[in-house]
Amino acid sequence: MKLTVWTYEGPPHVGAMRVATAMRGLHYVLHAPQGDTYADLLFTMIERRDHRPPVTYTTFEGRDLGEDTAGIFKQTCQDAYDRFKPQAIIVGASCTAELIQDDPGGLAETMDIPVPVIPLELPSYQRKENFGSDETFYQIVKALARPMDRTPEVTVNILGPLALGFRHRDDIEEIKGLLYEMGIGVNVVAPFDATPMDITQLGAAHANILMYPEHAETAARHLERTCGQPYTKTVPIGVAATHEFIAEVAQICGVEPRKDLSRLRQPWWSKSVDSTYLTGKRVFLFGDATHVKAAARIARDEMGFEVVGLGCYNREFARSIRDLAKDFGVTPLITDDYLEVEKAIEDASPEMILGTQMERHIGKRLGIPCAVISAPVHVQDFPARYSPQMGWEGANVIFDTWIHPLVMGLEEHLLAMFREDFEFHDEAGPSHHGGHAPKPSENGGPAPQTAVTHGGPAPQTPRDISGTGNEEVASQAQTEAQSSGSDVMVWLADAERELKKIPFFVRGKARRNTEKFATEQGLQEISLDTLYEAKAHYAR
């Protein structure tokens, strides 16, 4: 384990909580110390659920370690049953409680609880959250599902959606719609909104739809072995993948692959005139393996982008991501260290990032637009509106989501180009404020500004708007930098203005190249001439 500011995945017991929270009639008794109850906020604050997760903690304290912590667990387990009367209970330990080796599963077996009690063995120091969700769902299915007679009509189970999933709620509805068009019914959706009693009916379906391999592939393989149910391998994210998914489901279920394309707008919109200027844009992808694999295909084949880097944080899928990277001719990045991801993005200098909430923060720091395609996500990616990623409507949503950062970035670039215009300069204020906008300075332009420095504190020296005061600004800034001993790079006013005319998606790279060139030349200030010389140098 290591100390970090951000993490892509929590410990495995968080994955188990995601399964328990998604289901109804299931309760999770977690052997954990005080302080491990923080995970409740993930569901109530970020996902905005209207109820707490169905989890009871033992919350033992330090003083309990010299006494009977096993007794505390047994009493907590009995109290949880008496209070909530669940259809089934899962029991396990948090990463901290694992160290005291109380064996919650073994303790629960000695108790006379009249519902199934399912023990979880989740190695907290070797595996992470997605493993925890996959293993938990598998253990529930293994304990409760049995072979049985098939339903008279053709039905399938939908496996994988759970709490805190990226658009899982809406993806379920989109999948149901695709199945309905082919005349296929839905037997059970699990874990999302399923009960333990529903899990016992999984064997009645003719096949399984595997929506998210990270969360349900082990369970799908188990059902294939024990109940003879084939499962789908195609995840319908993107237009081409949705066509392939429909063909695969039709072949498994023996029905006609009927499709209703009336809602699909993405193919034409991506070819329309106002989208063609986005063709060839360089993108970097990072997230969970399922969404990265789908997004890479969409980016290259359906949006006309160039993929310059990709990777995932869940090592269980490293092999498939390496194969994908080979197909795209890029180096795969398999890591759960966001600093490595930031370095790779900075080196690739993409024009857009497709990633998680972490990459959104990285994009802000690097000045690169970002669209979120994968968990982990924050509260803004649990919208009230219908916003799937799968199926035909999912393709439309993806187009809007990916195009928006680039379009807004272009708007920002155009505003920056006209920054010195009387209407758009920094002191003009929003145009819709009318007479309340700040008045311009006496010379008719924006208020005086300061020289811009990078790598240290900015000297608060007024500059001449016409650029004639560059020498005085540079001299004073250089003197301050030398006296403070900092390795500061001073951008003169005219150079900074010219830099802002460079499109936002390559401005960061232009700045870094120019500063590198100036350093190699032994310069501490960057003038307009330096900017042009650096441009010529790197164009050779």
Secondary structure, DSSP 8 states (H G I E B T S, - for coil): ----S--SS--HHHHHHHHHHHSSSEEEEEE-BTTGGGGHHIIIIIS--SS--SEEE--B-GGGGGS-HHHHHHHHHHHHHHHH--SEEEEEE-TTGGGG---HHHHHHTS--SS-EEE----TTT--HHHHHHHHHHHHHHHH-------SS-EEEEE---TT-TTHHHHHHHHHHHHHHTT-EEEEEESTT--HHHHTTGGGSSEEEES-HHHHHHHHHHHHHHH---B------SHHHHHHHHHHHHHHHT-------TT--HHHHHHSGGGGGGTT-EEEEEE-HHHHHHHHHIIIIIS--EEEEEEES-GGGHHHHHHHHHHHTS-EEE-S-HHHHHHHHHHH--SEEEE-HHHHHHHHHHT--EEE-SSS--GGGS-SS---SSHHHHHHHHHHHHHHHHHHHHHHHHHHHTTTSTTTSTTS--GGGGGGS----TTSS----B-EEESS-----B--TTSTTHHHHHHHHHHHHHHHT---EEE-HHHHHHHTTS-HHHHHHHHHHHHHHHHHTT-SEE-HHHHHHHHHHHH-
